[in-house]
Amino acid sequence: MDNEKKAIAREALKALSEIEQTTKMENLVKDNKIEFVVAGTTYRVRKPTFVERQEVDTSRRKKYLEFINDASYFFKRQWVDKYKVKGVDIIAMEHKIKSYQGEIEQLLLRLATAVEPKDIDTLKKEIYAIRDEQFSLSMEVTDLLAHCIENQLVVYTNGYTTYLVLEQKDGENWKKVYDTYEIFMKTDSEVINQAFLYINYLIYSYAGDGK
């Protein structure tokens, strides 16, 4: 991984740590919705309705068929085999990521019982150092497998879901930001970047009971 990507990984790790420490993300979630402001305009993402989930599933199935019928797309296991021929062992890298997690959990247990400020500071530094390595390696694996069918399908599904549930405040009402998925895909904006972050958290990380 080059220096630029390592720097990005470190910054992302810091941002993730800040979220975990302050529970910032949890505080943003209200009734399974997250509101945010960009350039003075209020937007929100929300969990998709049953009908919207059906639409996502239908679109996802069609995209999956496109992928498997295109000879230039490969499944993860096929990419793993191709990389192994080149001397890159994805499976070993994934095992290393898991072993890092085990190390972190052991250090966290020690941190929970530490009393001396010096010991606490040392343990925290060790934890962040290992998490930095873990995150960097995870990013490398993600980059290597970015084009596998499984990951491409996740990216597509998340994008389509974001397109459906991204709304803009209009007076007292909310309106859909993009009329079509095609328009959404042609747009590169801070709004979409934030929406992606929040929809991923809302769907995969937050287990709320709202409707």
C-alpha positions in Angstrom: 0.0 0.0 0.0 1.5 3.4 -1.0 2.0 6.3 1.4 -1.0 8.2 0.2 -3.4 5.2 0.9 -1.7 4.6 4.3 -2.4 8.2 5.2 -6.0 7.8 4.1 -6.3 4.6 6.2 -4.9 6.4 9.3 -7.3 9.3 8.9 -10.2 6.9 8.4 -9.2 5.0 11.5 -9.0 8.2 13.5 -12.5 9.2 12.2 -13.8 5.8 13.1 -12.3 5.9 16.6 -13.9 9.3 17.1 -17.3 8.0 16.2 -16.9 5.0 18.5 -15.7 7.1 21.4 -18.3 9.8 21.2 -21.2 7.7 19.9 -21.7 10.5 17.4 -23.4 8.3 14.8 -25.9 6.8 17.3 -26.9 10.3 18.3 -27.6 11.2 14.7 -30.1 8.4 14.3 -33.7 9.4 15.0 -36.6 7.1 14.1 -34.3 5.1 11.7 -33.4 8.3 9.9 -30.3 10.4 9.8 -30.4 14.1 8.9 -27.4 16.1 7.8 -26.7 19.6 6.3 -24.6 20.4 3.3 -24.2 24.0 2.0 -27.1 25.1 4.1 -29.6 22.5 2.8 -30.9 19.7 5.1 -30.9 16.2 3.7 -31.8 12.8 5.2 -31.5 9.1 4.6 -33.8 6.6 6.1 -34.3 2.9 6.1 -36.1 1.7 3.0 -39.8 0.7 3.1 -40.9 -2.8 2.3 -41.8 -1.7 -1.3 -38.4 0.0 -1.7 -36.6 -3.1 -0.4 -38.5 -5.1 -3.1 -37.4 -2.7 -5.7 -33.8 -2.9 -4.5 -34.0 -6.7 -4.6 -35.3 -6.7 -8.1 -32.7 -4.3 -9.3 -30.0 -6.2 -7.5 -31.0 -9.5 -9.2 -30.9 -7.9 -12.6 -27.5 -6.5 -11.9 -26.3 -9.9 -10.7 -27.4 -11.5 -13.9 -25.5 -8.8 -15.8 -22.3 -9.6 -13.8 -22.4 -13.4 -14.2 -23.1 -13.1 -17.9 -20.2 -10.8 -18.5 -16.9 -12.8 -19.0 -14.8 -9.9 -17.6 -16.3 -10.3 -14.1 -15.1 -12.9 -11.6 -16.2 -14.1 -8.2 -14.1 -13.6 -5.1 -12.7 -17.2 -5.2 -11.6 -16.7 -8.8 -9.8 -13.5 -7.9 -8.2 -15.3 -4.9 -6.8 -18.0 -7.2 -5.5 -15.4 -9.7 -3.7 -13.4 -7.1 -2.2 -16.5 -5.6 -0.5 -17.3 -8.9 1.0 -13.8 -8.7 2.3 -14.5 -5.1 -0.5 -12.6 -3.3 -2.3 -14.7 -0.7 -5.6 -13.1 0.1 -6.7 -15.8 2.5 -3.5 -15.4 4.5 -4.1 -11.6 4.6 -7.7 -12.2 5.9 -6.4 -14.5 8.6 -3.9 -11.9 9.6 -6.7 -9.3 9.9 -8.5 -11.7 12.2 -5.4 -12.3 14.3 -5.0 -8.6 14.7 -8.6 -8.5 16.1 -7.6 -11.1 18.7 -4.6 -9.1 19.7 -6.8 -6.0 20.1 -9.4 -7.8 22.2 -6.7 -9.1 24.5 -5.2 -5.6 24.9 -8.7 -4.2 25.6 -9.1 -6.7 28.4 -5.8 -5.6 29.9 -6.9 -2.0 29.5 -10.1 -2.6 31.4 -8.1 -3.6 34.5 -5.2 -1.2 34.1 -4.8 1.4 36.9 -1.6 3.2 36.4 -1.9 6.2 33.9 1.4 5.2 32.2 0.1 1.6 31.6 -3.2 2.9 30.3 -1.4 5.2 27.9 0.9 2.5 26.7 -2.0 0.0 26.1 -3.9 2.6 24.2 -1.0 3.3 21.9 -0.5 -0.4 21.3 -4.2 -0.8 20.5 -4.2 2.1 18.0 -1.0 0.9 16.4 -2.5 -2.6 15.8 -5.8 -1.2 14.6 -3.8 1.0 12.2 -2.1 -2.0 10.7 -5.4 -4.0 10.7 -7.2 -1.2 8.9 -4.4 -0.7 6.4 -4.4 -4.4 5.6 -8.2 -4.4 5.3 -8.0 -1.6 2.9 -5.4 -3.4 0.8 -7.6 -6.5 0.7 -10.6 -4.4 -0.2 -8.6 -2.8 -3.1 -7.5 -6.2 -4.4 -11.1 -7.6 -4.3 -12.9 -4.4 -5.4 -13.8 -5.8 -8.7 -15.1 -9.2 -7.6 -18.8 -9.8 -8.3 -19.7 -10.0 -4.6 -18.2 -6.6 -3.8 -19.5 -4.9 -7.0 -23.0 -6.1 -6.1 -22.7 -4.6 -2.6 -21.6 -1.3 -4.1 -24.4 -1.3 -6.6 -27.0 -2.3 -4.0 -25.9 0.4 -1.5 -25.9 3.0 -4.3 -29.4 2.1 -5.5 -30.7 2.1 -1.9 -29.1 5.5 -1.3 -30.8 6.8 -4.5 -34.2 5.6 -3.3 -34.0 7.0 0.3 -32.0 10.2 -0.1 -34.3 13.1 0.6 -34.1 16.9 0.7 -36.1 19.1 3.1 -38.5 21.4 1.2 -40.3 23.6 3.7 -42.1 21.3 6.1 -41.9 18.4 3.6 -39.3 16.0 2.3 -38.8 15.3 -1.4 -36.6 12.8 -3.2 -33.3 14.4 -4.4 -32.9 12.5 -7.7 -35.6 11.5 -10.1 -33.7 8.6 -11.6 -30.9 6.3 -10.7 -29.1 7.4 -13.9 -29.0 11.0 -12.8 -27.9 9.9 -9.3 -25.0 7.9 -10.8 -23.8 10.9 -12.9 -23.6 13.2 -9.9 -20.5 13.5 -7.7 -21.2 15.6 -4.6 -20.6 15.9 -0.9 -24.3 15.1 -0.4 -23.9 11.7 -2.0 -20.6 11.0 -0.1 -22.2 11.7 3.2 -25.4 9.8 2.3 -23.3 6.7 1.4 -21.6 6.9 4.8 -24.9 7.2 6.7 -26.9 4.7 4.7 -24.2 2.1 5.3 -24.4 2.7 9.1 -28.2 2.9 9.1 -28.6 -0.4 7.3 -25.7 -2.5 8.5 -24.7 -1.1 11.9 -27.7 0.4 13.6 -30.4 -1.9 15.0 -33.2 0.5 15.7 -36.8 -0.3 16.2 -38.3 2.6 14.3 -40.4 2.3 11.2 
